[in-house]
């Protein structure tokens, strides 16, 4: 399947801005924000921003099937409402995008918990008749592996990004998931002293292609176009 799984190294790094920018470089791509938390169920801001950027006539329930009010990890937010997230449903919705490209924006970072799934018992475990199967936590990392899309990792351009990028890249590598590139995104107007050196060090630490730092643009309406210029090499490779 063509497209990208856009995930952050942390919260507030600008995943939605980067995902929106991709649509100008990938006309016809299908938007997906499988889970959004901290939103009114009828107005998930990130999902609606992706819908607008895609220019497509997609149903909100297809783009963002799970919307929860609590600003927390999807598993926590869903359980607070007595609900669950079905990873199988998300997989089916993403698969429907084929043969078109799909841009999937994750909720948070790689180890953010999405759901619980009943895990199969192994031979070493007790007799199934005597013990209930364990419920395993499913994370964004698991979802990325199951969808099979190349990952676009978004990190902040400044202080703290080295550790976050390196740990995220290592987690992806252990699962054999393709890390197509790391985008260092400016989320504040003023640079700290690490911004100029971070791209080179992130590249050395991870072995991944590094894009950016993206420019900081105060006007939200103009950000996608500015970020898209930093992503052109990714899409046209």
N, C-alpha and C positions, 0 to 999 in steps of 0.2 A: 504494500500500500504506500502511496506517495503522501508526503506531508511532513509535519513536525509535531513532536510532543514538547510543548513549551513549559518548562518548570523552573522554579526559582531556587536560589541558594538560601533564601530567607523570605520573610514577608516584607512587602513594601519595596521590592526591588524593580518594579515596573514590568512584570510579566505581561500584563494586558496591553501596555503601550507597545511592547515588542511584537506581540501577537497581532495587534491591529496593523502595525507597519508591514507585516508579511503579506497582508491581503493586497496591498498595492503592487507587490512583486509577484503575486501568484493569483492572477484573476481566475475566478471560478472556484476557488478553494472553499471547502465547507467549514464553517466555524463550529467549534464545540468547546463548551465549558461544562464538563459533566456534573460538577458539584460547585455551588457557590454558597458561601455562608455569610452571616452578618448582613443579610439583605431582606427586604420585603419580598415575599414569595412572588408577587406580581411585578416586581421591579428589580431584578438582579442586574446591577449596574455593569458589571464586567461582561456578562453574557450579552446584554443589549449593546454594549460598545462593540463587541465582536460582530454581532449581527449587522450593525450599521456599517462597519468597515468592510464587511464582505459584500455588501450591496445585494445580497441574495434574499429571496423570499422563503425563508426557513421558519418553521414553527418553533416557538420558544421552547416547548417541551422536548423537541428533538435536539435543540442546541444545548439546553441546560435542564436535564430531566430532574435534577435534585437541587432544591433551593431551601435554605434554612435560615431562621432569624438569628440564632446565636452566633456571635463572631468567634468561632472556635474551629478546631479541626473537624472535618466532615463527620467522622465517627461520633465525636462528642456532640456536635450540633444535631445530628440525626437522632441520637439516643435521647437527647433532651426533649424531643418532640414525639418520642415513642415510635420512631420510624427507622428504616434501614436503607442502605444504599446497595443496589445490586450491581456488582461488577459485570455480570453477564449481560445485563441490559445495556450498560455503557459500551461493551464490546460490540453488541449487535448494532447499536446506533452508529458507531464509528465505521463498522463494516459496510453500512449502507451508503457511505460516501463514495465508495469505489464505483467507477474508475477515477473519479475526481480526487484531487488532493484534499487532505483534511488537516486543519490546524487545531490541535487540542491543547487547551490551556489548563494546566493542573491547578489545583487549589493548594498553594503553598509549595513546600520543598519535597524532596524525594521520600523522606521518612514520615511524612504526615499521614496519619491513619485515616483510611476511607471507610472501611467496613470490617465486619467479621464474617469469616466463612468457615464452615465445618471442615476440619482437616481429616483426611483419610487416616485410619489407623495403620501403623506399620506392623510387621511381624513381631517386632520386639515388644510391642505394647500388649496390654492385658487383653483377655478375651473380650471381643466387642459386646458380648451379651452381659458382661459384668461391668463394663465401663463405657460411658458416653464419649463420643468423639470430641476432641478439643476444638474450640473455636479459635481459629487463627486470625490475627489482625492482618488486613490487606492494606498496603501503603501505595503511595504514588509510584514508588519504585516497582512494585509488583504490577501495577497497571501499565506502566511504560513497557515492561518486559512482555506482557500479554498482548499489547497492541502492536508491538514490533515496529513502531515508528522511530526514526532517528530523533535524538533528543537535542533540543536547543536550550542550553542552560543559561539563565539570566542571573547575573550577580551585580551587586552595586559596584560602581567604579572605584570607590574610595576605601578607606580604612576598614579592615576586617574581611575583605573579600578573598584574600589569599587562602586562609584556612577553609572558608566555606566552599570555595571553588574546588580546592584540592580534595576535600572529603567527599564532595558530591561526585567528582570525576572518578574517584577510586571506587565508590559504591556502584557506579554504572559499569565500570570495567570488570568488577567481580561478577556481575551478572551477564557480561557479554553484550551489553546494550550499546549501540553506536552513539557516541557523543559527537554530533556533527560540528558543533562550535559552542564556544562560551561568549556570551554578549555581556560586556561590562557597560552598565547603563548608568548614566548620570541622573540622580534623583534629587539633587540639591543644586542650587545655583552656583555655589562656590566650591572649588576643588580643595581637598586637603592635600598635604604633601605627598601622599602615596599614589595619587592618580596617574602621574606620568610613568611611574615604574611598574605599576601593577600589571599591565598587559604582558610585558616581557616575562615577569616572574610567574604569572598564572600559566603562560605557555610552557615555561620550563618545568613547572611543578606537575602539570597535567598532560603535556604532550598534545593538547587539543589546539585547534585553531581558535584564535581569540579575535573577536570583532569589537571595535570601539576603542576608547570610550565613546559612547554616543553623545551627541551634543545635548545640553540641557536647554529645553524650550519651555518658557513659562506658560505660553498659550497652549492649553490641552488640545485644541483643534489642529494646531500645527505640528504637534509632536510626532505623529506617525510618519509624516513625510520626511521629517528630519532624521528620524531613526532609520527609515527605509534606506537612506543613502549609505548608512553604515552596514546594512545587511545585504547589499547588492551582490557582493562577492559570494555570499553563501548560496543564494538562489541561482546564480548564473554559472556556478562552477561546473 
